[in-house]
Amino acid sequence: MNVCTDSEKQLEIRPMRPEDLSDVCAIEKENFSVPWSAGGFSDALSLPTSCYLTAVFQDKVVGYCGFYRSFEEANIVNVSIKKNVQRQGVGKRMLSELIRRGVNAGVRSFILEVRVSNTAAIALYQSLGFVESGLRRKFYTDPVEDAFVYIKKC
């Protein structure tokens, strides 16, 4: 599946809906050793300080991302793309829209953590203007790994 060149339907970036959770959880399990549950996502969707988006292609969720906002700062806690559509621009489009929505809501800085070994995600975040600002030792489990902290000021 090539999301960027398929002309039949365009990629849609929209707010995550409860009916998306089955697809979201499947992607979560595909990409993470310690996945969030449907209940965790459902709880996140119900918070007035959260913003979660999905990327939808041919009526299927192919990616999602989200943040929690506290005043003028947002912590991006989830970014995941279905394996067969990774490196096709989906993540960049989704995160660009997430940042746009955050800025429109008054967010002035975004923060996230990323595994030090996740070079593809690091390149994506840097392309969007995030800069490395620290290291969290043993932040991730299964496997244990450090996380770089990235920040984007708007």
Buried (B, 14 or more C-beta within 10 A) or exposed (E): EEBEEEEEEEBEBEEBEEEBBEBBBBBBEEBEEEBBEBEBBEEBBEEEEBBBBBBBBEEBBBBBBBBBBEEEBBBBBBBBBBEEBBEBBBBEBBBEBBBEBBEEEEBEEBBBBBBBEBEEBBEBBEEBEBEEEEEEEEBBEEEEBBBBBBBBEE
